Amino acid sequence: MRKLLFVFVSVLMIGTVSAQSKVAHINSTKVLDTLPSRKDALKELQDFSKAAEKELTDLEAELQKAYEKYMKERESLSPVLRQYEEERLQKMQTNLQTREQELQQRLQARGNELNDPILKRLQKAVELVSDRKKLSYVIDETQLLYFKGGQDITNEVIDEILKLDAAEYKKK
Protein backbone atom coordinates (compact mmCIF):
# COMPACT_ATOMS: atom_id res chain seq x y z
CA MET A 1 0.00 0.00 0.00
CA ARG A 2 2.80 2.35 0.89
CA LYS A 3 4.55 1.71 -2.45
CA LEU A 4 1.31 2.29 -4.33
CA LEU A 5 0.81 5.61 -2.55
CA PHE A 6 4.42 6.63 -3.35
CA VAL A 7 3.96 5.79 -7.05
CA PHE A 8 0.66 7.71 -7.14
CA VAL A 9 2.22 10.81 -5.51
CA SER A 10 5.24 10.61 -7.84
CA VAL A 11 3.02 10.49 -10.92
CA LEU A 12 1.04 13.50 -9.68
CA MET A 13 4.26 15.45 -9.00
CA ILE A 14 5.68 14.66 -12.45
CA GLY A 15 2.40 15.71 -14.05
CA THR A 16 2.41 18.96 -12.07
CA VAL A 17 6.03 19.73 -12.96
CA SER A 18 5.51 19.04 -16.64
CA ALA A 19 2.32 21.11 -16.65
CA GLN A 20 4.27 24.04 -15.19
CA SER A 21 7.08 23.72 -17.72
CA LYS A 22 6.31 25.72 -20.81
CA VAL A 23 8.28 25.03 -23.95
CA ALA A 24 8.66 27.39 -26.88
CA HIS A 25 10.83 27.52 -29.95
CA ILE A 26 12.45 30.11 -32.15
CA ASN A 27 14.16 30.12 -35.50
CA SER A 28 17.44 31.84 -34.66
CA THR A 29 18.45 32.14 -38.30
CA LYS A 30 15.28 34.08 -39.10
CA VAL A 31 15.84 36.30 -36.06
CA LEU A 32 19.47 37.04 -36.91
CA ASP A 33 18.67 37.68 -40.58
CA THR A 34 16.43 40.61 -39.55
CA LEU A 35 19.19 42.49 -37.73
CA PRO A 36 20.81 45.48 -39.42
CA SER A 37 23.89 45.02 -37.22
CA ARG A 38 24.32 41.43 -38.42
CA LYS A 39 23.97 42.50 -42.05
CA ASP A 40 26.64 45.17 -41.44
CA ALA A 41 28.89 42.60 -39.74
CA LEU A 42 28.51 40.15 -42.62
CA LYS A 43 29.31 42.87 -45.15
CA GLU A 44 32.41 43.90 -43.22
CA LEU A 45 33.58 40.29 -43.05
CA GLN A 46 32.92 39.81 -46.77
CA ASP A 47 34.87 42.96 -47.61
CA PHE A 48 37.78 41.84 -45.45
CA SER A 49 37.66 38.38 -46.99
CA LYS A 50 37.72 39.79 -50.54
CA ALA A 51 40.67 42.06 -49.72
CA ALA A 52 42.55 39.16 -48.14
CA GLU A 53 41.77 36.94 -51.12
CA LYS A 54 43.10 39.58 -53.51
CA GLU A 55 46.27 39.99 -51.46
CA LEU A 56 46.85 36.23 -51.46
CA THR A 57 46.13 35.97 -55.19
CA ASP A 58 48.65 38.73 -55.87
CA LEU A 59 51.29 37.03 -53.71
CA GLU A 60 50.61 33.71 -55.40
CA ALA A 61 50.92 35.30 -58.86
CA GLU A 62 54.21 36.89 -57.83
CA LEU A 63 55.48 33.50 -56.62
CA GLN A 64 54.35 31.79 -59.83
CA LYS A 65 56.06 34.43 -61.94
CA ALA A 66 59.30 34.06 -59.98
CA TYR A 67 59.11 30.28 -60.29
CA GLU A 68 58.56 30.41 -64.06
CA LYS A 69 61.51 32.79 -64.42
CA TYR A 70 63.66 30.48 -62.34
CA MET A 71 62.67 27.43 -64.42
CA LYS A 72 63.63 29.26 -67.64
CA GLU A 73 67.01 30.37 -66.29
CA ARG A 74 67.78 27.33 -64.13
CA GLU A 75 70.13 25.56 -66.52
CA SER A 76 72.20 28.68 -67.13
CA LEU A 77 72.65 29.51 -63.42
CA SER A 78 75.69 28.54 -61.43
CA PRO A 79 75.12 26.11 -58.55
CA VAL A 80 75.45 28.94 -56.04
CA LEU A 81 72.88 31.15 -57.83
CA ARG A 82 70.59 28.16 -58.34
CA GLN A 83 70.63 27.44 -54.61
CA TYR A 84 70.06 31.11 -53.83
CA GLU A 85 67.02 31.28 -56.16
CA GLU A 86 65.59 28.04 -54.76
CA GLU A 87 65.90 29.38 -51.22
CA ARG A 88 64.31 32.64 -52.30
CA LEU A 89 61.38 30.76 -53.88
CA GLN A 90 61.01 28.61 -50.76
CA LYS A 91 60.98 31.74 -48.60
CA MET A 92 58.31 33.30 -50.83
CA GLN A 93 56.21 30.12 -50.49
CA THR A 94 56.62 30.14 -46.71
CA ASN A 95 55.70 33.84 -46.54
CA LEU A 96 52.58 33.16 -48.61
CA GLN A 97 51.48 30.36 -46.28
CA THR A 98 52.22 32.43 -43.18
CA ARG A 99 50.27 35.38 -44.53
CA GLU A 100 47.33 33.14 -45.40
CA GLN A 101 47.23 31.83 -41.82
CA GLU A 102 47.50 35.35 -40.40
CA LEU A 103 44.61 36.56 -42.54
CA GLN A 104 42.45 33.58 -41.58
CA GLN A 105 43.13 34.23 -37.90
CA ARG A 106 42.32 37.93 -38.27
CA LEU A 107 39.11 37.09 -40.13
CA GLN A 108 38.05 34.67 -37.42
CA ALA A 109 38.94 37.11 -34.62
CA ARG A 110 37.03 39.93 -36.30
CA GLY A 111 34.07 37.62 -36.86
CA ASN A 112 34.03 36.81 -33.15
CA GLU A 113 34.29 40.51 -32.25
CA LEU A 114 31.32 41.34 -34.46
CA ASN A 115 29.16 38.31 -33.60
CA ASP A 116 29.56 38.23 -29.81
CA PRO A 117 27.50 41.37 -29.12
CA ILE A 118 24.85 40.22 -31.61
CA LEU A 119 24.54 36.83 -29.94
CA LYS A 120 24.35 38.52 -26.52
CA ARG A 121 21.46 40.67 -27.78
CA LEU A 122 19.75 37.52 -29.09
CA GLN A 123 20.13 35.87 -25.69
CA LYS A 124 18.77 38.98 -23.96
CA ALA A 125 15.77 39.16 -26.32
CA VAL A 126 14.97 35.48 -25.71
CA GLU A 127 15.24 36.04 -21.95
CA LEU A 128 12.90 39.06 -22.08
CA VAL A 129 10.24 37.21 -24.07
CA SER A 130 10.64 34.07 -21.96
CA ASP A 131 10.21 36.01 -18.73
CA ARG A 132 7.17 37.82 -20.10
CA LYS A 133 5.54 34.54 -21.19
CA LYS A 134 6.81 32.60 -18.16
CA LEU A 135 8.55 30.00 -20.31
CA SER A 136 10.79 27.31 -18.87
CA TYR A 137 12.52 26.28 -22.09
CA VAL A 138 13.19 27.88 -25.44
CA ILE A 139 14.59 25.62 -28.13
CA ASP A 140 16.21 26.70 -31.37
CA GLU A 141 14.31 24.91 -34.12
CA THR A 142 17.27 25.18 -36.49
CA GLN A 143 19.07 22.63 -34.29
CA LEU A 144 16.24 20.10 -34.04
CA LEU A 145 15.47 17.17 -36.25
CA TYR A 146 11.83 17.11 -35.26
CA PHE A 147 9.50 19.20 -33.17
CA LYS A 148 5.78 19.38 -32.82
CA GLY A 149 3.91 21.74 -30.59
CA GLY A 150 5.16 24.43 -28.28
CA GLN A 151 4.87 28.13 -28.87
CA ASP A 152 6.71 29.78 -31.72
CA ILE A 153 8.08 32.99 -30.24
CA THR A 154 10.32 33.88 -33.19
CA ASN A 155 8.39 37.04 -34.13
CA GLU A 156 8.30 38.28 -30.54
CA VAL A 157 12.04 37.71 -30.21
CA ILE A 158 12.55 39.58 -33.49
CA ASP A 159 10.63 42.56 -32.08
CA GLU A 160 12.73 42.53 -28.89
CA ILE A 161 16.07 42.11 -30.60
CA LEU A 162 15.31 44.90 -33.07
CA LYS A 163 14.67 47.20 -30.09
CA LEU A 164 17.93 46.08 -28.46
CA ASP A 165 19.80 46.47 -31.74
CA ALA A 166 18.41 49.98 -32.27
CA ALA A 167 19.43 50.95 -28.74
CA GLU A 168 22.95 49.64 -29.41
CA TYR A 169 23.20 51.70 -32.63
CA LYS A 170 22.20 54.85 -30.74
CA LYS A 171 25.17 54.32 -28.40
CA LYS A 172 27.62 54.34 -31.32
C-alpha positions in Angstrom: 0.0 0.0 0.0 2.8 2.3 0.9 4.6 1.7 -2.4 1.3 2.3 -4.3 0.8 5.6 -2.5 4.4 6.6 -3.4 4.0 5.8 -7.1 0.7 7.7 -7.1 2.2 10.8 -5.5 5.2 10.6 -7.8 3.0 10.5 -10.9 1.0 13.5 -9.7 4.3 15.4 -9.0 5.7 14.7 -12.5 2.4 15.7 -14.0 2.4 19.0 -12.1 6.0 19.7 -13.0 5.5 19.0 -16.6 2.3 21.1 -16.7 4.3 24.0 -15.2 7.1 23.7 -17.7 6.3 25.7 -20.8 8.3 25.0 -24.0 8.7 27.4 -26.9 10.8 27.5 -29.9 12.5 30.1 -32.2 14.2 30.1 -35.5 17.4 31.8 -34.7 18.5 32.1 -38.3 15.3 34.1 -39.1 15.8 36.3 -36.1 19.5 37.0 -36.9 18.7 37.7 -40.6 16.4 40.6 -39.6 19.2 42.5 -37.7 20.8 45.5 -39.4 23.9 45.0 -37.2 24.3 41.4 -38.4 24.0 42.5 -42.0 26.6 45.2 -41.4 28.9 42.6 -39.7 28.5 40.1 -42.6 29.3 42.9 -45.1 32.4 43.9 -43.2 33.6 40.3 -43.1 32.9 39.8 -46.8 34.9 43.0 -47.6 37.8 41.8 -45.5 37.7 38.4 -47.0 37.7 39.8 -50.5 40.7 42.1 -49.7 42.5 39.2 -48.1 41.8 36.9 -51.1 43.1 39.6 -53.5 46.3 40.0 -51.5 46.9 36.2 -51.5 46.1 36.0 -55.2 48.7 38.7 -55.9 51.3 37.0 -53.7 50.6 33.7 -55.4 50.9 35.3 -58.9 54.2 36.9 -57.8 55.5 33.5 -56.6 54.3 31.8 -59.8 56.1 34.4 -61.9 59.3 34.1 -60.0 59.1 30.3 -60.3 58.6 30.4 -64.1 61.5 32.8 -64.4 63.7 30.5 -62.3 62.7 27.4 -64.4 63.6 29.3 -67.6 67.0 30.4 -66.3 67.8 27.3 -64.1 70.1 25.6 -66.5 72.2 28.7 -67.1 72.7 29.5 -63.4 75.7 28.5 -61.4 75.1 26.1 -58.6 75.4 28.9 -56.0 72.9 31.1 -57.8 70.6 28.2 -58.3 70.6 27.4 -54.6 70.1 31.1 -53.8 67.0 31.3 -56.2 65.6 28.0 -54.8 65.9 29.4 -51.2 64.3 32.6 -52.3 61.4 30.8 -53.9 61.0 28.6 -50.8 61.0 31.7 -48.6 58.3 33.3 -50.8 56.2 30.1 -50.5 56.6 30.1 -46.7 55.7 33.8 -46.5 52.6 33.2 -48.6 51.5 30.4 -46.3 52.2 32.4 -43.2 50.3 35.4 -44.5 47.3 33.1 -45.4 47.2 31.8 -41.8 47.5 35.4 -40.4 44.6 36.6 -42.5 42.4 33.6 -41.6 43.1 34.2 -37.9 42.3 37.9 -38.3 39.1 37.1 -40.1 38.1 34.7 -37.4 38.9 37.1 -34.6 37.0 39.9 -36.3 34.1 37.6 -36.9 34.0 36.8 -33.2 34.3 40.5 -32.3 31.3 41.3 -34.5 29.2 38.3 -33.6 29.6 38.2 -29.8 27.5 41.4 -29.1 24.8 40.2 -31.6 24.5 36.8 -29.9 24.3 38.5 -26.5 21.5 40.7 -27.8 19.7 37.5 -29.1 20.1 35.9 -25.7 18.8 39.0 -24.0 15.8 39.2 -26.3 15.0 35.5 -25.7 15.2 36.0 -21.9 12.9 39.1 -22.1 10.2 37.2 -24.1 10.6 34.1 -22.0 10.2 36.0 -18.7 7.2 37.8 -20.1 5.5 34.5 -21.2 6.8 32.6 -18.2 8.6 30.0 -20.3 10.8 27.3 -18.9 12.5 26.3 -22.1 13.2 27.9 -25.4 14.6 25.6 -28.1 16.2 26.7 -31.4 14.3 24.9 -34.1 17.3 25.2 -36.5 19.1 22.6 -34.3 16.2 20.1 -34.0 15.5 17.2 -36.3 11.8 17.1 -35.3 9.5 19.2 -33.2 5.8 19.4 -32.8 3.9 21.7 -30.6 5.2 24.4 -28.3 4.9 28.1 -28.9 6.7 29.8 -31.7 8.1 33.0 -30.2 10.3 33.9 -33.2 8.4 37.0 -34.1 8.3 38.3 -30.5 12.0 37.7 -30.2 12.5 39.6 -33.5 10.6 42.6 -32.1 12.7 42.5 -28.9 16.1 42.1 -30.6 15.3 44.9 -33.1 14.7 47.2 -30.1 17.9 46.1 -28.5 19.8 46.5 -31.7 18.4 50.0 -32.3 19.4 50.9 -28.7 22.9 49.6 -29.4 23.2 51.7 -32.6 22.2 54.8 -30.7 25.2 54.3 -28.4 27.6 54.3 -31.3 
